[in-house]
């Protein structure tokens, strides 16, 4: 009790001020409805402004958590979709079931001919060599080395990486590989020059491996490269029908097709790691 009395004595000037201020406001409100209404409106505006900013602040802090949750949900839905595919003994190798898990890119190299990236998942998460890595836009690469907490991924921007791919519209299969020049384009080869390939055709994974499921987006045809029948010049026909001369290894009677990637390889963050549940079965039967 004595402490309360001592506090009142020490703060008596402040307490007197608040008492007189409250009495003054009471007189104003009782004698002037205009002042009262203005004060109420002002207080309401301050309260609304404060509440809106507080909500914005907390929603901003919660954004990263929400994104992570959505990524996890997307991965779960992919796995559930794969589980709905009915597979029998005859086609379990041809149409393997895959499962997905999320990871985040922590390092990404684009400065060499054999580019690598690092993701924040490793052996303790069940990751192994030869697992495919994709994002929401398309393929990213293939795991080639793992530690306890991290994995190294051979980027598709690596001249040693070859991907089985096909045209979505016509179903023509080919081999997709980076030529070491443009990080936005890959080269699709081994497709017959008689194939009906058009600028803008979608290119997807072919499914002839246990690394990537069939049908994952890769990119679109941006240029078609043909060999002039009358000489050895290699010509590139781009979307504007302009002819460019290029020093590209050419296989006679086959097209070289430049594919513009859907994935922005210079701006990678969240990715999915793909595991084939039938890989061991395939290895055993292929011995």
Helices and strands as residue ranges (DSSP letters): H 2-10, H 12-31, H 33-83, E 98-108, E 114-119, G 123-125, E 132-134, E 139-146, E 151-158, E 162-167, E 173-177, E 185-192, E 202-205, E 217-227, E 234-238, E 243-245, E 254-261, E 270-276, H 279-285
